[in-house]
Amino acid sequence: GAGVSQSPSNKVTEKGKDVELRCDPISGHTALYWYRQSLGQGLEFLIYFQGNSAPDKSGLPSDRFSAERTGGSVSTLTIQRTQQEDSAVYLCASSPYRTAGNTIYFGEGSWLTVV
Amino acid sequence: GENVEQHPSTLSVQEGDSAVIKCTYSDSASNYFPWYKQELGKRPQLIIDIRSNVGEKKDQRIAVTLNKTAKHFSLHITETQPEDSAVYFCAASLNDYKLSFGAGTTVTVRA
């Protein structure tokens, strides 16, 4: 079936504006992750959703960042009052969450540029 | 939390030679160690993974080794080809949850 789908693929926004990034995970995958990748850097964990459990928000860098997942499927990452240091690729990933063998699949990412 | 270090940050090899990337991790409870390949402008894609109950795993030209005592694991690519040029990331996690990634290794295969 289809892979992890993210939108928009590219977003240029002015400093101080809010942005929303959307992720549509692979159908049937109960686990969903958001990672951030700054230019030339590794992948920084932001937030994790698993089924109906409370999300793990331990990676969110500030209270300007929030995420929700509606109906256990689509997720939205919101960045309020964007700053230039928020410029990065925001990668969503999903996995089926079995007790073993959980391959994590990434989307193509949303490239955010704050000017 | 888990801390993963990856070396080298860049690696240039002659086509046909081998490439080795090494990672260390800090949390002895981690039991899942995947490797991802990311081509320029593309998504990271899983190329191989290993779990803590085995010491080595091979898939054609790539292999991964794990030393749990020393808390390090390595990726080996043999007979490198130009299409192996990419950024490679190692990662570690407990029970496949919340992968902690290394900083990445940019591999360039010279023709």
Chai-1 contact restraints between the chains, C-beta under 6 A:
chainA,res_idxA,chainB,res_idxB,connection_type,confidence,min_distance_angstrom,max_distance_angstrom,comment,restraint_id
A,G42,B,F101,contact,1.0,0.0,6.0,A-B,restraint_1
A,G42,B,A103,contact,1.0,0.0,6.0,A-B,restraint_2
A,G42,B,G104,contact,1.0,0.0,6.0,A-B,restraint_3
A,L43,B,F101,contact,1.0,0.0,6.0,A-B,restraint_4
A,F45,B,K98,contact,1.0,0.0,6.0,A-B,restraint_5
A,Y48,B,K98,contact,1.0,0.0,6.0,A-B,restraint_6
A,N102,B,D96,contact,1.0,0.0,6.0,A-B,restraint_7
A,T103,B,L46,contact,1.0,0.0,6.0,A-B,restraint_8
A,F106,B,R43,contact,1.0,0.0,6.0,A-B,restraint_9
A,F106,B,P44,contact,1.0,0.0,6.0,A-B,restraint_10
A,E108,B,R43,contact,1.0,0.0,6.0,A-B,restraint_11
